């Protein structure tokens, strides 16, 4: 009789717990899906070719050269070894986070299924023992959610830090490059200083790439 009361009391809680656990099963994939979207946005920002430009561009005579230049950021990043290393490091951390979350989610799902089987088979010796096991599973679920949030935050923070560090390297390199060039303006084709058209004679991208890569 006591076991029947236990089953009736915990049945509703168990259904709710199982639903939550099923959601936890897909939580790591949802988390990584969001991160994948962020990576795609960065890819579009830096690597998708820009439209426009003339087929035949007149060369600039030395006496017509203006004290300006520009950098093709998509080409710069594609050729930069530092950027490639940062991307590899970021993807490696993402894979480690995914593996950790999947492992925890699988353990939670297994324990939740075991709890449900024991309830159906009336395997618990007491109501107190069943409730204790249910509370343990719910704590596991809460810990998984917290871990998911923490790993996502850490990955986003690292991504922002790497991007900021990369832009600092680029800025310092451009400043170093211009020390003996004397350009009045050096633009980029991303960010707030967008170049809709630029004569290749003012393109210093390859020079900056060589400096960044220490070539």
C-alpha positions, 0 to 999 in steps of 0.5 A: 500500500505504501509503495502504491502511494509512492507511485501515485505521489511521484508519478507526476513529478517523475513525468515532469523530471523525465521531460526535463531530462529529455530537454537536457539531452538536446541542450548541448546541441542547442548550445553548440548550435548557437555558437555555430551561428556566431562562427558563421556570422564571423565567417560572413563578416571576414571571408565572404567576397565583396561585390563590385569593382571594375575589370580593368583598373588603371595603374597609379603613376608615382606622381599621382600617388595619394597619401592613402592606403587600404587593407582587405581584411578578408584576405588579411585574415585568410592569410594570417597564421595568428588568426588561423591558430586562434580559430583552431584553439577556439574550435578545440575548446568548443569540441571539449565543451561539447564532449563534456556536456554530452557525457554529463547529459548521457549520465543524467538520462541514464539515471533518470531512466533507471529511476523510472524503471525502479518506480514502475517495478516498485523496487524502492524499499521506502518512499524516503529512498525514492524521494532522495533518488529523485532529488539527486537526479534533479540536482544533476539536471540543475548542475548540467544547466549551470555547466552548460551556461558556464561553458557557453560564457567561457567560450564567448569570452574567449572568442571576444578576447581573441578577436580583440587581441587580433585587432590590437595586433593588426593596429600595431602592425599597421602603425609599424608599417606606416612609420616609414611610409607616411600615409595620411589615411589607411582604411579597411574594408570592414567595420565603420570605414567600409571601402566600396571601391579602391584602386589596387595601387593603394592596397597594402594587404600583402605587406601587412600580412608579411609583417604579421606572419614575420615573413 
